């Protein structure tokens, strides 16, 4: 990392923009030593997202599912760099540097999140760390620089560890998120949008009730309508991820073979959604 590289990245638009136009400051190619890195195409914002750990990836799934979240910017840079250098000097600690060049590096926050709350947009900055990392004095020093930076910006900042991330919820969301757009799941080629909507309406009526077995209903639905096996399950997952059915994914596994109670999702619950940390 050099001053020239920082300037070049700024000219490339890294760390700038919102929505589909945002470019993260760091990519997987920039951090080759990152262990469990992930790249995913977003649902609410259809661009490629970059994560450097399983924890970041799981937290992203929860953020994306939350009805209050309207934009997510990952690997967000703390700029201008002079600001974090000043904070480090004021604290009497060393600013993060490149181990090769010895030059100061741009610090980043895992997520800068835009939420809507009481009709107003609000920013949250969240750093995702394993709890084991918080035992390091040096890590704490860097986090204090980060905390003070966001405090000066007037942005709510916090640390999210594995203890704050509902892994079951994240895993359930991961199991259904790819069915948000049924056109790309490969089961409905040549079927019109109008017909798909008709299937969704029919399946919703058949699924809603007490102690229903999703897999059995979906198998019968496929046979009755001459659909490829698995089509109705894809429709069910679409109804779940688009919040059209009241499916408990927060504290129960996404159950397909055991009796469950399914209802239409109330408007109030759609607006509230999953609470984020």
NORHUFEN-V771873 format. One record per pair of residues at least 24 apart in sequence whose C-alpha atoms are under 6 Angstrom apart, sorted by the first residue. I is the first residue (numbers start at 0). J is the second residue. D is the distance in whole Angstrom. If there is no record, write none. Layout:
BEGIN
i->I j->J d->D
i->I j->J d->D
END
This chain:
BEGIN
i->0 j->97 d->6
i->14 j->75 d->6
i->14 j->76 d->6
i->18 j->44 d->6
i->19 j->44 d->6
i->19 j->46 d->6
i->23 j->73 d->6
i->23 j->74 d->5
i->24 j->74 d->6
i->24 j->75 d->6
i->24 j->76 d->6
i->57 j->169 d->5
i->60 j->169 d->6
i->61 j->169 d->6
i->65 j->272 d->5
i->65 j->273 d->5
i->66 j->272 d->5
i->67 j->114 d->5
i->67 j->115 d->5
i->68 j->113 d->6
i->68 j->114 d->4
i->69 j->113 d->6
i->69 j->114 d->6
i->70 j->112 d->6
i->70 j->113 d->5
i->71 j->112 d->5
i->72 j->110 d->6
i->72 j->111 d->5
i->73 j->109 d->5
i->73 j->110 d->4
i->74 j->107 d->6
i->74 j->108 d->6
i->74 j->109 d->5
i->75 j->107 d->5
i->75 j->108 d->5
i->76 j->106 d->6
i->76 j->107 d->4
i->77 j->106 d->5
i->77 j->107 d->6
i->80 j->105 d->6
i->123 j->155 d->5
i->124 j->156 d->5
i->125 j->156 d->6
i->125 j->157 d->5
i->125 j->158 d->6
i->126 j->158 d->5
i->127 j->158 d->6
i->127 j->159 d->5
i->127 j->160 d->6
i->128 j->160 d->5
i->129 j->160 d->5
i->130 j->160 d->6
i->168 j->248 d->6
i->168 j->249 d->5
i->171 j->248 d->6
i->175 j->236 d->5
i->175 j->240 d->6
i->178 j->237 d->5
i->179 j->237 d->5
i->207 j->261 d->5
i->207 j->262 d->5
i->208 j->260 d->6
i->208 j->261 d->6
i->209 j->260 d->4
i->210 j->258 d->4
i->210 j->259 d->4
i->210 j->260 d->5
i->211 j->258 d->5
i->211 j->259 d->5
i->212 j->256 d->6
i->212 j->257 d->6
i->212 j->258 d->5
i->213 j->255 d->5
i->214 j->255 d->5
i->214 j->256 d->6
END
